[in-house]
Amino acid sequence: MSKRIKPVARIFRVEAQIKGSSGQIIFRRESLCEYNLAWEPAADVYEKEDEVVVEVEVPGVPARNIRIIQWGNRLEISGLKKEVVESSRLRFHRLERETGFFYKEILLPASVSSEQTTAYLENGVLIIVLKKQPKKSREIEVRVQKPEEEEQGG
């Protein structure tokens, strides 16, 4: 018989309440899922000359259980890490490894091409490589329009 165990859910709930009362930012995992069913994997984001690289720790998660969505300069990584421990006759002393649904949203530091993104899984680390693209912005002057009252001498 398999039993779902979320050993850190209470800790994160209390930590979120403490951080919320002090005005600090609350963990995204708390705002993402009302019932503490989601966790947020650790990630590193760095830039090279022609690309942005995102590395996300997802040990024990097969590639088929990972979903990556890219739009503009945002990256959304989600998936499922299934629990494999049979708990019928076990007495746990420590449970720290996360299981279940995970979610991570990353704001990228540069403009990237959505057609040239690649991802691969290596030793429990999801590596996403995004090709940089030049910004397509031009300088324009925006004129402030006067309200009708000012035009009528009001």
N, C-alpha and C positions, 0 to 999 in steps of 0.2 A: 504494500500500500504506500503510495506516495503522499506526502503531506507538504503543503506550501508553507514555508517559513520565511517571515520577513523580520529578522532580528533587529534591524536598525530602524525600522519604521517609527517606533515610539521615540527614539533618540532624535531623529530628524524633526518630528512633530514638535517636541519640546524646544529644540534648538531654533526652529522657525518662529515659535512664539516668543522666545527670548529676543531674537534678532528683530522681530516685528515691533516689539514694545520699545526697543532702543532706537528705532528709526533706521536700522541698517537694512540692506537689501536681503530679502529672504531667498533661500535656495530656490532655483527654478524647479527642482523636482517637487517642491511643495505646491507651487502655483500651477504646475502642469496637471497634476492628478489629485483629485480631491481625497482619494482613499489611499494615498501613499503607495500606489502600485508601480510607480515609475522611478527610475534612478537615472542619474546623469553621469556618464563616463568622463574620465579625465581626458583632456585634449591639449595638444600643443599646436600653435599656428606660427609659421615662420615664412619669410619671403626669401626667394632667391632672385637672381637678376631677371629671369623671364617667367617665373612661376611663384605661386603661393602653395605651400604644402601644409596640410592638416593631418595630424596624427592623433588617432583616438584609441584609447585602451579599451578593447572589448574581448578579453580573454575568455575562451570557451564558447564564443558565439560563432556559428558557422556563417559563411558568406550569404547563404540563402535566407538567413534571418535578419539581414541588414538592409535597410532602405535609405538611400541618399537622394535628397531633392535639393536642387540648386536653382535659385532664382535671383537674378541680379547679383548683388554682392553678399547674399545670404546663403548659408548652407544649413540644411536640416538633416540630422542623422538620427534614425530611430531603428528599433529592432527588438528582438526578444532573445533573452538568455534563459534557456530552460534549466530547471533544477534537475539534477541527475541523482541526488542522494535518496536512497530508500530509507525512510525514517521510522519504520515500524518497530525496530528493536534497538535503536540507537539512543544513546544518552549524550547529547551535545554539550560541550564545555565552552565552545566559542563558535559563533557564526558571524562572519564579517563579509563574506563574499556576496555581492549583489546578484539577484536573479530577477527574472520577470522582464517587463517592458522597460526599455530605456529610451531617452530622448535627449538630444543636444542640438542647440541652435547656435550657429557661429556667424558673426558678422566679419566678413573678410576685409583685410586692410587695403585692398587694391581692386581695381576693375579687372574682371576675369572673363574669359570666353566660356560660354556655356557649352559649346560644341567640342571643346578639346579637353574636357575633364576626364581623368582616369582614376580608378580606385583599385586597390588590391589589399588583401589581408595577409600579413606576415607575422608569425609568432604572436598572435593575439593582439596585434596592432593594426588598425585600419588606417591605411595611408591613402590620402586623396591628394592628387596633384592637379592644380588648376592653372592653366596658361594665362598669363597676364595679357591684357589688351590695352591699347592706348585709350585714354578717356576721350569720349566723343562729345566734348563740351566746347561751346564757343561763348565768347563774351557778348552779352546783349545789355542794352540799357532799358530799364523798366521805368516808364513815366508814371508818376502819381496822378491819378485822376481826381478832379475836384468834385466834391458833392454838389448836387443841384442847388442847394441853398447858397453856396458861395458864388455860383455863377449868376444867381439872381440878385446878388448884393446883400444877402442875409448874413 
